[in-house]
Amino acid sequence: MTRPGIFVFSTAGLQGNFSPVKETIDDFERWASDVIFGRARGFRAFLTRWALRALSGLYRAIIQTRKFLFTSDFKERHHLGTLTISVGNLTVGGTGKTPVVELLSRTLRDRQRQVAILSRGYKSKALSEPQKWQSPHGRPAKPEKLPKIVSTGRALLLDSKYAGDEPFMLANNLSGVSVLVDRDRVKSARFAIRELGADTLILDDGMQYLRMARGLDLCLVDANTPFGTGAMLPAGTLREPKHNLSRAHYIILTKSDGSDHEALKKKLRRYNPTAPIITTTHGPKYLENLATFERKPLDYLKGKHIAALSGIAVPENFENSLVKLGAILDVKKRFSDHHRFSSREIEKFTHRCLERDVEMIVTTEKDAVRYPRNTLAEVPVWFLRIEVEILAGHEHWQHMIDHICQPAAHGSPVLRQRLAFVG
């Protein structure tokens, strides 16, 4: 069967359990993302960008006013008496935050810290019925006072639909680490401390969550696109102005190609002259089969005719990585970020893969948690496991971990200053 190039298709006209309203919303989200990231072309996209630029000034003013209200104590910041570490970024889109949260949580867990990850649970569904929790203190907790308990560290309690993609991934990969989801992360933090015995809280995507005081702010910067498109939301991908990088105690460069990044580091030093910089790479490690859990080395992709399926912010990086690993990419399908695949969508996609005679479907680990398991029979489906490796700044990472794990340092008012000026 001939393969005259990559085939990209839409989901228009699907019937059955796929909602036309859902399709319209998903198409709009994908188009809006293409406009913001600069992928969309044409007069409509041009006009939309001009309109969004006008709104960016208003958004910037709101963000800076909010920051001022919290830093000037006009709005309350909650101090919970437990070390809190924020892992976040200045931009929307994939900076590789989840693998860094996983590495940090695993490292602290292995150093005997009782870690709880607090997430907003972006695009997670409301629970169909409340969870029940019997407090170790002897009283059942009222459901309205509970965050969504994804994992207690000993048991996984929710699936990705109710937990959200990243919280479920983290809970699934991290035994001994509790994962909680709630928009009110102060509530989650109090539950983690009181009910789960947490002594270390990690705010997942927490840089903009100013209601909770933290001892450390780790800011992730993509080494390839450090400030995204360079424009503020909604015209671009910056959540905050560049100079707000000054709040970071540590800067973690992600997705490095191994170069020294001296020019980028000089640019970052304009906004933050003191924070230690740690350079990392987010590399693929192996393939895992969704049906059998079999693992294969990366060279298994060499020469294979494959289809790529993704619902992430920057799908090009994922697709390019597959080609670099030697795969022949015949079919690709992109959904909006965090899109929850319907069985009908996957059946249509699988049918197209069969027509093109592809040997395997490859998706991301984040997308794998949303893949309908009743559609795995006809074409083998694999996900690409990504892990973080520290390339430079090992001493800064180790110094940070050592200080966090010193019992005497917990609750110390000088912890922030001691760690901020390492190096």
Buried (B, 14 or more C-beta within 10 A) or exposed (E): EEBEEBBEEEBEEBEEEBEEEBBEEBBEBBBBBBBBBEBBEEEEBEEBBEEBBEEBEEBBEEBBEBBEEBEEEEEEEEEBEBBBBBBBBBBBBBBBBBBBBBBBBBBBBEEEBBBBBBBBBBBBBEEEEEBEBEEEEEEEBEEEEBBBBBBBBEEBBBBBBBBBBBBBBBBBBBEBBBBBBBEEBBBBBBBBBEBBEBBBBBBBBBBBBBEBBBBBBBBBBBBBBBBBBEBBBBBBBBBBBBEBBEBBBBBBBBBBEEEEBEEBBEBBBEBBEEBBBBBBBBBBEBBBBBEEEEEEEBEBBEEBBBBBBBBBBBBEBBBEBBEEBEBBBBBBBBBBBBBBBBBBBBBBBBEBBEEBEBBBBBBBBBBBBBBBEEBBEEBBBBBBBBBBEBBBBEEBBEBBBEBBBEEEBBEBEEBBEBBBEBE
